[in-house]
Amino acid sequence: MTNTTHSRRRLTLAAVIILPVLAGVACRDLTSLQQSNPGTLSAASTYVPINAQLLLNGAIGDFECAFSRYVAGTGLFTDELSDAIAGTANFDYDRRSFTSSGPYGTQQCSSANQQPGIYTTLSTARGSADTLLARLHEWTDAEMPAGVSRVKLIGQAAAYAGYSLTLLGESMCSAAINVGPELTPAQLFAEAKTRFDTAVSAATTANDATTLNFASLGRARTLLDLGQPAAALADAQKIPVGFVVNMSTDAVNVRRQNWVFVSINNSNFSTIDPSFRGLTVNGAPDPRVAVTNTGKPGTTQGSVVWTADKYSTLSTVMPIARYAEAQLIIADAKLAANDVPGAVAAINAARATHPGLAAYDATGQTAAQVLTQLVEERRRELFLEGHRLGDLRRYKLPILPAAGTPYTLAGGVYDAQSCFPLPDVERINNPNINKP
């Protein structure tokens, strides 16, 4: 990783060895994973110190694939995207009317499907990172290949495990880890914080500034989810101007494609929701939510495909964590401490990352009004970056259209679901979870 972006050379061997083996290992941990048999490859011969960097690359790849689908899937579930394809499962995503047997719980990263997986993909990513993390704690520095720092890899693996758990907590009504008991979002966030604590400590020891900032920002996000704004502030204030960790992409490899682009531009599965079209700041178009009307009809009657300008190709990177997010966390924490001027300054620090975007003038506004503005700032600044569902839940906002509103694309009404229920594949196969 570098100070501003996360890039990584992909070795061909990773596709041949790491991904199948990680799936095989994870099957011992997560009964929800139904992946192909890794054949003659064994964990005993693969999880060895000489493969440490390669194993990390595989774990990061698992997360990035899950993250890209998470952004598209939660975007459709919330108010960022709307359905554009005539398909029952897609209607259920958009209408918030899916059941616990829905594809959100079973679809995998290797599938080029139109309903993005959430639970299995994130669980696979968490399992891959945690499995490697456990091995790294067992191995010694002397066993590492030349030029590979064990403590640096610990920091990186722990950071990605932390992000996987945070996303599970922000999206799932409940989840399980390692065939364990059913966990609440708060318990998932606590697990994520433990991983981030490990990552911060290891990255500090390894003098790995990028992982340190990546983990610190992830922990700040998690602490905000846990209702600890003061602690979140301490981490968020450490993030330097210009910091960003991006998901690396590949236009050919389906696991590494930008799934928002796939869903909208490539396949017309989705379109930008009307609530994110034509947004302005002081009468000028808001560059944070720039969208384009293609004029192309979707296969769902009455739908028209609008695209997101920020993701213009299959290989456009997607930010996982960045400076502007840190500033908006700071603004949230400042408001919690009744420091309205501090919150406004942080909002404007985030706006300043977009040249020409007017500053926010909060003259005469109350703390409640600034909080309302902060929620709107997050909606726009973090558009299609995987934050919207977590924000709706944390701020206890209604997902619009409201439950009971007619769903004109396919009949029925919008449901009241605000999170993805624990999928049947976990509940049925996990002996430590109560059966219905």
KALINHU-V611286 format. One record per residue. N is the residue number from 1. SS is DSSP state (helix for helix, strand for strand, loop for the rest). PHI is phi in radians with two decimals (* if undefined). OMEGA is omega in whole degrees, -180 to 180 (999 if undefined). Layout:
n = [N & N]
ss = [SS & SS]
phi = [PHI & PHI]
omega = [OMEGA & OMEGA]
This chain:
n = [1 & 2 & 3 & 4 & 5 & 6 & 7 & 8 & 9 & 10 & 11 & 12 & 13 & 14 & 15 & 16 & 17 & 18 & 19 & 20 & 21 & 22 & 23 & 24 & 25 & 26 & 27 & 28 & 29 & 30 & 31 & 32 & 33 & 34 & 35 & 36 & 37 & 38 & 39 & 40 & 41 & 42 & 43 & 44 & 45 & 46 & 47 & 48 & 49 & 50 & 51 & 52 & 53 & 54 & 55 & 56 & 57 & 58 & 59 & 60 & 61 & 62 & 63 & 64 & 65 & 66 & 67 & 68 & 69 & 70 & 71 & 72 & 73 & 74 & 75 & 76 & 77 & 78 & 79 & 80 & 81 & 82 & 83 & 84 & 85 & 86 & 87 & 88 & 89 & 90 & 91 & 92 & 93 & 94 & 95 & 96 & 97 & 98 & 99 & 100 & 101 & 102 & 103 & 104 & 105 & 106 & 107 & 108 & 109 & 110 & 111 & 112 & 113 & 114 & 115 & 116 & 117 & 118 & 119 & 120 & 121 & 122 & 123 & 124 & 125 & 126 & 127 & 128 & 129 & 130 & 131 & 132 & 133 & 134 & 135 & 136 & 137 & 138 & 139 & 140 & 141 & 142 & 143 & 144 & 145 & 146 & 147 & 148 & 149 & 150 & 151 & 152 & 153 & 154 & 155 & 156 & 157 & 158 & 159 & 160 & 161 & 162 & 163 & 164 & 165 & 166 & 167 & 168 & 169 & 170 & 171 & 172 & 173 & 174 & 175 & 176 & 177 & 178 & 179 & 180 & 181 & 182 & 183 & 184 & 185 & 186 & 187 & 188 & 189 & 190 & 191 & 192 & 193 & 194 & 195 & 196 & 197 & 198 & 199 & 200 & 201 & 202 & 203 & 204 & 205 & 206 & 207 & 208 & 209 & 210 & 211 & 212 & 213 & 214 & 215 & 216 & 217 & 218 & 219 & 220 & 221 & 222 & 223 & 224 & 225 & 226 & 227 & 228 & 229 & 230 & 231 & 232 & 233 & 234 & 235 & 236 & 237 & 238 & 239 & 240 & 241 & 242 & 243 & 244 & 245 & 246 & 247 & 248 & 249 & 250 & 251 & 252 & 253 & 254 & 255 & 256 & 257 & 258 & 259 & 260 & 261 & 262 & 263 & 264 & 265 & 266 & 267 & 268 & 269 & 270 & 271 & 272 & 273 & 274 & 275 & 276 & 277 & 278 & 279 & 280 & 281 & 282 & 283 & 284 & 285 & 286 & 287 & 288 & 289 & 290 & 291 & 292 & 293 & 294 & 295 & 296 & 297 & 298 & 299 & 300 & 301 & 302 & 303 & 304 & 305 & 306 & 307 & 308 & 309 & 310 & 311 & 312 & 313 & 314 & 315 & 316 & 317 & 318 & 319 & 320 & 321 & 322 & 323 & 324 & 325 & 326 & 327 & 328 & 329 & 330 & 331 & 332 & 333 & 334 & 335 & 336 & 337 & 338 & 339 & 340 & 341 & 342 & 343 & 344 & 345 & 346 & 347 & 348 & 349 & 350 & 351 & 352 & 353 & 354 & 355 & 356 & 357 & 358 & 359 & 360 & 361 & 362 & 363 & 364 & 365 & 366 & 367 & 368 & 369 & 370 & 371 & 372 & 373 & 374 & 375 & 376 & 377 & 378 & 379 & 380 & 381 & 382 & 383 & 384 & 385 & 386 & 387 & 388 & 389 & 390 & 391 & 392 & 393 & 394 & 395 & 396 & 397 & 398 & 399 & 400 & 401 & 402 & 403 & 404 & 405 & 406 & 407 & 408 & 409 & 410 & 411 & 412 & 413 & 414 & 415 & 416 & 417 & 418 & 419 & 420 & 421 & 422 & 423 & 424 & 425 & 426 & 427 & 428 & 429 & 430 & 431 & 432 & 433 & 434 & 435 & 436]
ss = [loop & loop & loop & loop & loop & loop & loop & loop & loop & loop & loop & helix & helix & helix & helix & helix & helix & helix & helix & helix & helix & helix & helix & helix & helix & helix & helix & helix & helix & loop & loop & loop & loop & loop & loop & loop & loop & loop & loop & loop & loop & loop & helix & helix & helix & helix & loop & loop & helix & helix & helix & helix & helix & helix & helix & helix & helix & helix & helix & helix & helix & helix & helix & helix & helix & helix & helix & helix & helix & helix & helix & helix & helix & helix & helix & helix & helix & loop & loop & loop & strand & strand & strand & loop & loop & loop & loop & helix & helix & helix & helix & helix & helix & helix & helix & loop & loop & loop & loop & loop & loop & loop & helix & helix & helix & loop & loop & loop & loop & loop & loop & loop & loop & loop & loop & loop & loop & loop & helix & helix & helix & helix & helix & helix & helix & helix & helix & helix & helix & helix & helix & helix & helix & helix & helix & helix & helix & helix & loop & loop & helix & helix & helix & loop & loop & loop & loop & loop & loop & helix & helix & helix & helix & helix & helix & helix & helix & helix & helix & helix & helix & helix & helix & helix & helix & helix & helix & helix & helix & helix & helix & strand & loop & loop & strand & loop & loop & loop & loop & loop & loop & loop & strand & loop & helix & helix & helix & helix & helix & helix & helix & helix & helix & helix & helix & helix & helix & helix & helix & helix & helix & helix & helix & helix & helix & helix & loop & loop & helix & helix & helix & helix & helix & helix & helix & helix & helix & helix & helix & helix & helix & helix & helix & helix & helix & loop & loop & loop & helix & helix & helix & helix & helix & helix & helix & helix & loop & loop & loop & loop & loop & loop & loop & strand & strand & strand & strand & loop & loop & loop & loop & loop & loop & helix & helix & helix & loop & loop & helix & helix & helix & helix & helix & helix & helix & helix & loop & loop & loop & strand & strand & strand & loop & helix & helix & helix & loop & loop & loop & strand & strand & loop & loop & strand & strand & loop & helix & helix & helix & loop & strand & strand & strand & strand & strand & strand & strand & loop & loop & loop & loop & loop & loop & strand & strand & strand & strand & strand & loop & loop & loop & loop & loop & loop & loop & loop & loop & strand & strand & strand & strand & strand & helix & helix & helix & helix & helix & helix & helix & helix & helix & helix & helix & helix & helix & helix & loop & loop & loop & helix & helix & helix & helix & helix & helix & helix & helix & helix & helix & helix & helix & loop & loop & loop & loop & loop & loop & loop & loop & loop & loop & loop & loop & loop & loop & loop & helix & helix & helix & helix & helix & helix & helix & helix & helix & helix & helix & helix & helix & helix & helix & loop & loop & loop & loop & loop & loop & helix & helix & helix & helix & helix & helix & helix & loop & loop & loop & loop & loop & loop & loop & loop & loop & loop & loop & strand & loop & loop & loop & loop & loop & loop & strand & loop & loop & loop & loop & loop & loop & strand & loop & loop & loop & helix & helix & helix & helix & helix & helix & loop & loop & loop & loop & loop & loop & loop]
phi = [* & -1.92 & -1.24 & -2.06 & -2.44 & -1.89 & -2.29 & -2.76 & -1.31 & -1.62 & -1.52 & -0.98 & -1.04 & -1.08 & -1.24 & -1.44 & -1.91 & -1.14 & -1.13 & -1.12 & -1.21 & -1.06 & -1.10 & -1.14 & -1.17 & -1.12 & -1.08 & -1.29 & -1.71 & -2.22 & -1.19 & -1.34 & -1.55 & -2.16 & -2.02 & -1.22 & -1.14 & -1.26 & 1.27 & -1.43 & -1.28 & -2.20 & -1.11 & -1.07 & -1.58 & -1.70 & -1.43 & -2.24 & -0.92 & -1.11 & -1.67 & -0.98 & -1.16 & -1.13 & -1.12 & -1.12 & -1.00 & -1.14 & -1.14 & -1.14 & -1.06 & -1.06 & -1.16 & -1.07 & -1.12 & -1.11 & -1.09 & -1.05 & -1.26 & -1.05 & -1.06 & -1.20 & -1.18 & -1.26 & -1.11 & -1.27 & -1.17 & -1.65 & -2.02 & -1.48 & -2.17 & -2.23 & -1.25 & -2.28 & -2.11 & -1.38 & -2.67 & -1.01 & -1.13 & -1.22 & -1.04 & -1.10 & -1.03 & -1.21 & -1.50 & 1.05 & -2.14 & -1.28 & -1.79 & -1.24 & -1.75 & -1.19 & -1.14 & -1.00 & -1.62 & -2.12 & -1.08 & -1.99 & -1.19 & -1.32 & -1.56 & -1.53 & -1.78 & -1.64 & -2.03 & -1.10 & -1.29 & -2.07 & -1.24 & -1.17 & -1.12 & -1.19 & -1.17 & -1.10 & -1.08 & -1.09 & -1.12 & -1.06 & -1.19 & -1.17 & -1.10 & -1.12 & -1.02 & -1.10 & -1.14 & -1.09 & -1.27 & -1.41 & -1.33 & -1.97 & -1.05 & -1.15 & -1.43 & -1.26 & -1.07 & -1.00 & 1.47 & -1.86 & -1.63 & -1.08 & -1.18 & -1.15 & -1.14 & -1.02 & -1.06 & -1.20 & -1.09 & -1.13 & -1.11 & -1.23 & -1.10 & -1.09 & -1.14 & -1.04 & -1.21 & -1.11 & -1.16 & -1.07 & -1.15 & -1.38 & -1.95 & -1.58 & -1.21 & -2.87 & -2.75 & -2.32 & -2.19 & 0.96 & 0.97 & -1.64 & -1.24 & -1.21 & -1.92 & -1.37 & -0.96 & -1.05 & -1.20 & -1.17 & -1.11 & -1.10 & -1.11 & -1.09 & -1.06 & -1.04 & -1.13 & -1.14 & -1.01 & -1.09 & -1.12 & -1.08 & -1.10 & -1.18 & -1.14 & -1.12 & -1.09 & -1.44 & 1.00 & -1.76 & -1.10 & -1.16 & -1.14 & -1.06 & -1.19 & -1.06 & -1.25 & -1.13 & -1.22 & -1.08 & -1.19 & -1.06 & -1.06 & -1.19 & -1.12 & -1.13 & -1.09 & -1.45 & 1.31 & -2.14 & -1.10 & -1.11 & -1.18 & -1.09 & -1.02 & -1.03 & -1.33 & -1.11 & -1.21 & -1.44 & -1.37 & -1.38 & -0.99 & 1.52 & -1.19 & -2.78 & -2.04 & -1.78 & -1.26 & -1.31 & -2.36 & -2.65 & -1.21 & -1.66 & -1.29 & -1.07 & -1.15 & -1.98 & -1.35 & -1.26 & -1.32 & -1.18 & -1.10 & -1.02 & -1.16 & -1.75 & -1.26 & -1.35 & -2.13 & 0.98 & -1.25 & -2.37 & -2.47 & -1.13 & -1.09 & -0.92 & -1.21 & -1.94 & -1.79 & 1.20 & -1.34 & -2.30 & -2.26 & 0.93 & 1.51 & -1.80 & -0.97 & -1.47 & -1.15 & -1.25 & -2.25 & -1.20 & -2.35 & -2.27 & -1.51 & -1.36 & 1.31 & -1.50 & -1.33 & -1.41 & -1.36 & -1.38 & -0.98 & 1.60 & -1.56 & -2.26 & -1.44 & -1.92 & -1.95 & -1.63 & -1.10 & -1.20 & -2.10 & -1.70 & -2.54 & -1.08 & -1.88 & -1.16 & -1.25 & -2.05 & -1.25 & -1.62 & -2.65 & -2.73 & -0.99 & -1.05 & -1.06 & -1.03 & -1.15 & -1.28 & -1.17 & -1.03 & -1.04 & -1.08 & -1.16 & -1.11 & -1.13 & -1.09 & -1.64 & 1.11 & -1.80 & -1.13 & -1.04 & -1.14 & -1.16 & -1.11 & -1.07 & -1.19 & -1.00 & -1.27 & -1.16 & -1.20 & -1.09 & -1.14 & -1.31 & -2.05 & -0.92 & 1.58 & -1.30 & -1.10 & -1.29 & -1.50 & -1.77 & -1.81 & -0.95 & 1.40 & -1.57 & -1.49 & -1.04 & -1.12 & -1.18 & -1.17 & -1.10 & -1.03 & -1.17 & -1.07 & -1.04 & -1.19 & -1.06 & -1.13 & -1.00 & -1.51 & -1.09 & -1.80 & -0.96 & 0.94 & -2.21 & 1.51 & -1.93 & -1.08 & -1.11 & -1.06 & -1.14 & -1.03 & -1.33 & -1.16 & -1.52 & 0.98 & -1.67 & -1.27 & -1.50 & -1.73 & -1.09 & -1.14 & -0.96 & 1.66 & -1.21 & -0.99 & -1.66 & -1.29 & -1.25 & -2.58 & 1.58 & 1.41 & -2.32 & -1.14 & -1.55 & -1.69 & -1.07 & -2.16 & -2.76 & -1.50 & -1.19 & -0.94 & -1.22 & -1.00 & -1.07 & -1.42 & -1.10 & -1.25 & -1.60 & -1.57 & -1.23 & -1.71 & -2.09 & -1.08 & -1.56 & -1.14]
omega = [177 & -178 & -175 & 179 & 176 & 178 & -175 & 174 & 180 & 177 & -180 & -179 & -179 & -180 & -176 & -173 & -165 & -172 & 178 & -177 & 178 & 178 & 180 & 179 & -177 & 180 & 177 & -175 & -171 & -176 & -179 & -176 & 179 & -175 & -177 & 179 & -179 & 175 & -174 & 180 & -179 & 178 & -178 & -178 & -178 & 179 & 179 & -174 & -177 & 180 & -172 & -179 & 179 & 177 & 177 & 178 & 179 & 180 & 178 & 177 & 177 & -180 & -176 & 178 & 178 & -177 & -179 & 178 & 176 & -180 & -180 & -177 & 179 & 175 & 179 & 180 & -179 & -175 & 179 & -179 & 173 & -178 & 177 & -178 & -178 & 179 & -175 & -178 & 177 & 176 & -179 & 176 & -174 & -177 & -178 & -176 & -179 & 176 & -179 & 174 & -176 & -177 & 177 & -176 & -172 & -178 & -177 & -176 & -177 & -177 & 176 & -172 & -178 & 173 & -174 & 176 & 178 & -170 & -177 & -179 & 179 & 179 & 176 & 180 & 178 & -179 & 179 & -178 & -179 & 179 & 177 & -180 & 179 & 179 & -179 & 177 & 178 & -178 & 179 & 177 & -178 & -179 & -177 & 174 & -180 & 177 & -180 & 180 & 180 & -177 & 177 & 178 & 176 & 179 & -178 & 180 & -180 & 180 & -179 & 174 & 179 & 179 & 178 & -179 & 178 & 179 & 175 & -180 & -178 & -175 & -174 & 171 & 176 & -180 & 178 & 178 & 175 & -180 & -180 & -178 & 178 & -176 & 175 & 174 & 180 & 178 & 176 & 177 & 178 & 176 & 179 & 180 & 178 & 178 & -180 & 175 & 178 & -178 & 180 & -180 & -178 & -179 & 177 & 179 & -178 & -177 & -179 & -173 & -177 & 179 & 178 & 179 & 179 & -179 & 180 & 179 & 175 & 179 & 177 & 177 & -179 & 178 & 175 & 176 & -179 & -180 & 180 & -174 & -179 & 178 & 178 & 178 & -178 & 179 & -176 & -179 & -180 & -172 & -176 & 176 & 177 & -178 & 174 & 168 & -178 & 167 & 175 & -174 & 179 & -176 & -175 & -177 & -175 & 178 & -171 & 178 & 174 & -170 & 173 & 177 & 178 & -174 & -176 & -171 & -174 & -169 & -178 & 174 & -173 & 175 & 177 & -179 & 179 & -178 & 178 & 179 & 173 & -179 & -177 & 171 & -177 & 177 & 180 & 179 & -180 & -177 & -178 & -178 & 179 & -179 & -177 & 175 & 180 & -176 & -177 & 179 & 171 & 179 & 172 & -176 & 178 & -179 & 176 & -175 & 171 & -177 & 178 & -177 & -176 & 179 & -169 & 179 & 176 & -176 & 175 & -177 & 177 & 180 & 176 & -179 & -179 & -173 & -178 & 176 & 179 & -180 & 179 & 172 & 177 & 179 & 179 & -179 & 179 & 178 & 178 & 179 & 180 & 177 & -176 & 178 & 178 & 179 & 180 & 179 & 180 & 176 & -179 & 174 & 176 & 178 & -177 & 177 & 178 & -177 & 178 & 179 & -177 & 177 & 178 & 179 & -177 & -179 & 177 & -178 & 178 & 177 & 179 & 179 & 178 & 176 & 177 & 178 & 179 & 178 & 178 & 177 & 179 & 179 & -177 & -177 & -175 & -180 & 180 & 174 & 173 & -178 & -168 & -178 & 177 & 179 & -180 & -180 & -177 & -179 & 180 & 179 & 176 & 172 & -177 & -4 & -175 & 176 & -179 & 177 & 180 & 177 & -169 & -177 & -175 & -178 & -176 & -179 & 174 & -180 & -178 & -177 & 178 & 177 & 179 & -180 & 176 & -175 & -180 & -176 & 176 & -176 & -177 & -173 & -178 & -176 & -178 & 179 & 180 & 179 & -180 & 999]
